[in-house]
């Protein structure tokens, strides 16, 4: 019989205990990192006499544990992975690779800097120490790609005001370079939602069509090839034009699904903007993790006018809705 699944606090405690057993000479500390609309936990493990210390993001491990059906086996696998990562991290810290990689990435920031689009409202604590630039009611945050010598994947250094002061450029220059790099590094992926659902659920695309070969609801998912931070592409004029071409329309509504993708549908179908806005709100409240929220608004694009916040037409000669009184 399996033991009860761990809570997040129990999970972090268990991992910290295992690290202390395997690396008894190390100094271990917890570090809470402010992320958009969330706080993530890392463990910082320092070997005696070593200036650099590996930092392990436990939220990545926690997500894998939560999704596992056999969570006891997954816990053991993750602990082994954690120990291997720490061994690599200690080796990287002792020979200076961690500091060297970060320093090199910062020195070559013009080649490495990109931006991500995120929600502005509610992220004030996260944004307060960072250079940002507004895009409609959203905001662009800048980061520098860095090869992670511990886990082997590409990590990033989010640019803070302290970093920005060392770059020797204006905010407008930083934004221009980051936008160019972001577009070069990300190819748009514009597909009908039937195709996306088919891929996710392992069903043929036709299974989501009422009439074979015909799309019942012309809604398209717009993201990038990696499916990570793909909503950023909605800012680029050439991507906006590609969406029009795919939708065979001179404009489109854009619904912010998350920071990773947006949903677009033809402007000429004459949708009720208030209904679309209610749909965005419902999805945000029930389906999107807080850190992935992008916006509560609906947007529209027309050739020659660019993307803008879509304002609903005023309703004329309608009876006012009856005030809602909760029943206690």
Secondary structure as a PSIPRED ss2 file (coil, helix, strand):
# PSIPRED VFORMAT (PSIPRED V4.0)

   1 X C   1.000  0.000  0.000
   2 X C   1.000  0.000  0.000
   3 X C   1.000  0.000  0.000
   4 X C   1.000  0.000  0.000
   5 X C   1.000  0.000  0.000
   6 X C   1.000  0.000  0.000
   7 X C   1.000  0.000  0.000
   8 X H   0.000  1.000  0.000
   9 X H   0.000  1.000  0.000
  10 X H   0.000  1.000  0.000
  11 X H   0.000  1.000  0.000
  12 X H   0.000  1.000  0.000
  13 X H   0.000  1.000  0.000
  14 X H   0.000  1.000  0.000
  15 X H   0.000  1.000  0.000
  16 X H   0.000  1.000  0.000
  17 X H   0.000  1.000  0.000
  18 X H   0.000  1.000  0.000
  19 X H   0.000  1.000  0.000
  20 X H   0.000  1.000  0.000
  21 X H   0.000  1.000  0.000
  22 X H   0.000  1.000  0.000
  23 X C   1.000  0.000  0.000
  24 X C   1.000  0.000  0.000
  25 X C   1.000  0.000  0.000
  26 X C   1.000  0.000  0.000
  27 X E   0.000  0.000  1.000
  28 X E   0.000  0.000  1.000
  29 X E   0.000  0.000  1.000
  30 X E   0.000  0.000  1.000
  31 X E   0.000  0.000  1.000
  32 X E   0.000  0.000  1.000
  33 X E   0.000  0.000  1.000
  34 X E   0.000  0.000  1.000
  35 X E   0.000  0.000  1.000
  36 X C   1.000  0.000  0.000
  37 X C   1.000  0.000  0.000
  38 X E   0.000  0.000  1.000
  39 X E   0.000  0.000  1.000
  40 X E   0.000  0.000  1.000
  41 X E   0.000  0.000  1.000
  42 X E   0.000  0.000  1.000
  43 X E   0.000  0.000  1.000
  44 X E   0.000  0.000  1.000
  45 X E   0.000  0.000  1.000
  46 X E   0.000  0.000  1.000
  47 X C   1.000  0.000  0.000
  48 X C   1.000  0.000  0.000
  49 X C   1.000  0.000  0.000
  50 X C   1.000  0.000  0.000
  51 X C   1.000  0.000  0.000
  52 X C   1.000  0.000  0.000
  53 X C   1.000  0.000  0.000
  54 X E   0.000  0.000  1.000
  55 X E   0.000  0.000  1.000
  56 X E   0.000  0.000  1.000
  57 X E   0.000  0.000  1.000
  58 X H   0.000  1.000  0.000
  59 X H   0.000  1.000  0.000
  60 X H   0.000  1.000  0.000
  61 X H   0.000  1.000  0.000
  62 X H   0.000  1.000  0.000
  63 X H   0.000  1.000  0.000
  64 X H   0.000  1.000  0.000
  65 X H   0.000  1.000  0.000
  66 X H   0.000  1.000  0.000
  67 X H   0.000  1.000  0.000
  68 X C   1.000  0.000  0.000
  69 X C   1.000  0.000  0.000
  70 X C   1.000  0.000  0.000
  71 X H   0.000  1.000  0.000
  72 X H   0.000  1.000  0.000
  73 X H   0.000  1.000  0.000
  74 X H   0.000  1.000  0.000
  75 X H   0.000  1.000  0.000
  76 X H   0.000  1.000  0.000
  77 X H   0.000  1.000  0.000
  78 X H   0.000  1.000  0.000
  79 X H   0.000  1.000  0.000
  80 X H   0.000  1.000  0.000
  81 X H   0.000  1.000  0.000
  82 X H   0.000  1.000  0.000
  83 X H   0.000  1.000  0.000
  84 X H   0.000  1.000  0.000
  85 X H   0.000  1.000  0.000
  86 X H   0.000  1.000  0.000
  87 X H   0.000  1.000  0.000
  88 X H   0.000  1.000  0.000
  89 X H   0.000  1.000  0.000
  90 X H   0.000  1.000  0.000
  91 X H   0.000  1.000  0.000
  92 X H   0.000  1.000  0.000
  93 X H   0.000  1.000  0.000
  94 X H   0.000  1.000  0.000
  95 X C   1.000  0.000  0.000
  96 X C   1.000  0.000  0.000
  97 X H   0.000  1.000  0.000
  98 X H   0.000  1.000  0.000
  99 X H   0.000  1.000  0.000
 100 X H   0.000  1.000  0.000
 101 X H   0.000  1.000  0.000
 102 X H   0.000  1.000  0.000
 103 X H   0.000  1.000  0.000
 104 X H   0.000  1.000  0.000
 105 X H   0.000  1.000  0.000
 106 X H   0.000  1.000  0.000
 107 X H   0.000  1.000  0.000
 108 X C   1.000  0.000  0.000
 109 X H   0.000  1.000  0.000
 110 X H   0.000  1.000  0.000
 111 X H   0.000  1.000  0.000
 112 X H   0.000  1.000  0.000
 113 X E   0.000  0.000  1.000
 114 X E   0.000  0.000  1.000
 115 X E   0.000  0.000  1.000
 116 X E   0.000  0.000  1.000
 117 X E   0.000  0.000  1.000
 118 X E   0.000  0.000  1.000
 119 X E   0.000  0.000  1.000
 120 X C   1.000  0.000  0.000
 121 X C   1.000  0.000  0.000
 122 X C   1.000  0.000  0.000
 123 X C   1.000  0.000  0.000
 124 X H   0.000  1.000  0.000
 125 X H   0.000  1.000  0.000
 126 X H   0.000  1.000  0.000
 127 X H   0.000  1.000  0.000
 128 X C   1.000  0.000  0.000
 129 X C   1.000  0.000  0.000
 130 X C   1.000  0.000  0.000
 131 X C   1.000  0.000  0.000
 132 X E   0.000  0.000  1.000
 133 X E   0.000  0.000  1.000
 134 X E   0.000  0.000  1.000
 135 X E   0.000  0.000  1.000
 136 X C   1.000  0.000  0.000
 137 X C   1.000  0.000  0.000
 138 X E   0.000  0.000  1.000
 139 X E   0.000  0.000  1.000
 140 X E   0.000  0.000  1.000
 141 X E   0.000  0.000  1.000
 142 X E   0.000  0.000  1.000
 143 X E   0.000  0.000  1.000
 144 X E   0.000  0.000  1.000
 145 X E   0.000  0.000  1.000
 146 X E   0.000  0.000  1.000
 147 X E   0.000  0.000  1.000
 148 X C   1.000  0.000  0.000
 149 X C   1.000  0.000  0.000
 150 X C   1.000  0.000  0.000
 151 X C   1.000  0.000  0.000
 152 X C   1.000  0.000  0.000
 153 X C   1.000  0.000  0.000
 154 X E   0.000  0.000  1.000
 155 X E   0.000  0.000  1.000
 156 X E   0.000  0.000  1.000
 157 X E   0.000  0.000  1.000
 158 X E   0.000  0.000  1.000
 159 X C   1.000  0.000  0.000
 160 X C   1.000  0.000  0.000
 161 X H   0.000  1.000  0.000
 162 X H   0.000  1.000  0.000
 163 X H   0.000  1.000  0.000
 164 X H   0.000  1.000  0.000
 165 X H   0.000  1.000  0.000
 166 X H   0.000  1.000  0.000
 167 X H   0.000  1.000  0.000
 168 X C   1.000  0.000  0.000
 169 X C   1.000  0.000  0.000
 170 X C   1.000  0.000  0.000
 171 X H   0.000  1.000  0.000
 172 X H   0.000  1.000  0.000
 173 X H   0.000  1.000  0.000
 174 X H   0.000  1.000  0.000
 175 X H   0.000  1.000  0.000
 176 X H   0.000  1.000  0.000
 177 X H   0.000  1.000  0.000
 178 X H   0.000  1.000  0.000
 179 X H   0.000  1.000  0.000
 180 X H   0.000  1.000  0.000
 181 X H   0.000  1.000  0.000
 182 X H   0.000  1.000  0.000
 183 X H   0.000  1.000  0.000
 184 X H   0.000  1.000  0.000
 185 X H   0.000  1.000  0.000
 186 X C   1.000  0.000  0.000
 187 X C   1.000  0.000  0.000
 188 X E   0.000  0.000  1.000
 189 X E   0.000  0.000  1.000
 190 X E   0.000  0.000  1.000
 191 X E   0.000  0.000  1.000
 192 X E   0.000  0.000  1.000
 193 X H   0.000  1.000  0.000
 194 X H   0.000  1.000  0.000
 195 X H   0.000  1.000  0.000
 196 X H   0.000  1.000  0.000
 197 X H   0.000  1.000  0.000
 198 X H   0.000  1.000  0.000
 199 X H   0.000  1.000  0.000
 200 X H   0.000  1.000  0.000
 201 X H   0.000  1.000  0.000
 202 X C   1.000  0.000  0.000
 203 X C   1.000  0.000  0.000
 204 X C   1.000  0.000  0.000
 205 X H   0.000  1.000  0.000
 206 X H   0.000  1.000  0.000
 207 X H   0.000  1.000  0.000
 208 X H   0.000  1.000  0.000
 209 X C   1.000  0.000  0.000
 210 X C   1.000  0.000  0.000
 211 X C   1.000  0.000  0.000
 212 X C   1.000  0.000  0.000
 213 X C   1.000  0.000  0.000
 214 X C   1.000  0.000  0.000
 215 X C   1.000  0.000  0.000
 216 X C   1.000  0.000  0.000
 217 X C   1.000  0.000  0.000
 218 X C   1.000  0.000  0.000
 219 X E   0.000  0.000  1.000
 220 X E   0.000  0.000  1.000
 221 X E   0.000  0.000  1.000
 222 X E   0.000  0.000  1.000
 223 X E   0.000  0.000  1.000
 224 X E   0.000  0.000  1.000
 225 X C   1.000  0.000  0.000
 226 X C   1.000  0.000  0.000
 227 X C   1.000  0.000  0.000
 228 X C   1.000  0.000  0.000
 229 X C   1.000  0.000  0.000
 230 X H   0.000  1.000  0.000
 231 X H   0.000  1.000  0.000
 232 X H   0.000  1.000  0.000
 233 X H   0.000  1.000  0.000
 234 X H   0.000  1.000  0.000
 235 X H   0.000  1.000  0.000
 236 X C   1.000  0.000  0.000
 237 X H   0.000  1.000  0.000
 238 X H   0.000  1.000  0.000
 239 X H   0.000  1.000  0.000
 240 X H   0.000  1.000  0.000
 241 X H   0.000  1.000  0.000
 242 X H   0.000  1.000  0.000
 243 X H   0.000  1.000  0.000
 244 X H   0.000  1.000  0.000
 245 X H   0.000  1.000  0.000
 246 X H   0.000  1.000  0.000
 247 X H   0.000  1.000  0.000
 248 X C   1.000  0.000  0.000
 249 X C   1.000  0.000  0.000
 250 X C   1.000  0.000  0.000
 251 X E   0.000  0.000  1.000
 252 X E   0.000  0.000  1.000
 253 X E   0.000  0.000  1.000
 254 X E   0.000  0.000  1.000
 255 X E   0.000  0.000  1.000
 256 X E   0.000  0.000  1.000
 257 X C   1.000  0.000  0.000
 258 X C   1.000  0.000  0.000
 259 X C   1.000  0.000  0.000
 260 X C   1.000  0.000  0.000
 261 X C   1.000  0.000  0.000
 262 X E   0.000  0.000  1.000
 263 X E   0.000  0.000  1.000
 264 X E   0.000  0.000  1.000
 265 X E   0.000  0.000  1.000
 266 X E   0.000  0.000  1.000
 267 X H   0.000  1.000  0.000
 268 X H   0.000  1.000  0.000
 269 X H   0.000  1.000  0.000
 270 X C   1.000  0.000  0.000
 271 X C   1.000  0.000  0.000
 272 X C   1.000  0.000  0.000
 273 X H   0.000  1.000  0.000
 274 X H   0.000  1.000  0.000
 275 X H   0.000  1.000  0.000
 276 X H   0.000  1.000  0.000
 277 X H   0.000  1.000  0.000
 278 X H   0.000  1.000  0.000
 279 X H   0.000  1.000  0.000
 280 X H   0.000  1.000  0.000
 281 X H   0.000  1.000  0.000
 282 X H   0.000  1.000  0.000
 283 X H   0.000  1.000  0.000
 284 X H   0.000  1.000  0.000
 285 X H   0.000  1.000  0.000
 286 X H   0.000  1.000  0.000
 287 X C   1.000  0.000  0.000
 288 X C   1.000  0.000  0.000
 289 X C   1.000  0.000  0.000
 290 X H   0.000  1.000  0.000
 291 X H   0.000  1.000  0.000
 292 X H   0.000  1.000  0.000
 293 X C   1.000  0.000  0.000
 294 X C   1.000  0.000  0.000
 295 X C   1.000  0.000  0.000
 296 X C   1.000  0.000  0.000
 297 X C   1.000  0.000  0.000
 298 X E   0.000  0.000  1.000
 299 X E   0.000  0.000  1.000
 300 X E   0.000  0.000  1.000
 301 X E   0.000  0.000  1.000
 302 X E   0.000  0.000  1.000
 303 X C   1.000  0.000  0.000
 304 X C   1.000  0.000  0.000
 305 X C   1.000  0.000  0.000
 306 X E   0.000  0.000  1.000
 307 X E   0.000  0.000  1.000
 308 X E   0.000  0.000  1.000
 309 X E   0.000  0.000  1.000
 310 X C   1.000  0.000  0.000
 311 X C   1.000  0.000  0.000
 312 X C   1.000  0.000  0.000
 313 X C   1.000  0.000  0.000
 314 X C   1.000  0.000  0.000
 315 X C   1.000  0.000  0.000
 316 X C   1.000  0.000  0.000
 317 X C   1.000  0.000  0.000
 318 X C   1.000  0.000  0.000
 319 X C   1.000  0.000  0.000
 320 X C   1.000  0.000  0.000
 321 X C   1.000  0.000  0.000
 322 X C   1.000  0.000  0.000
 323 X C   1.000  0.000  0.000
 324 X C   1.000  0.000  0.000
 325 X C   1.000  0.000  0.000
 326 X C   1.000  0.000  0.000
 327 X C   1.000  0.000  0.000
 328 X C   1.000  0.000  0.000
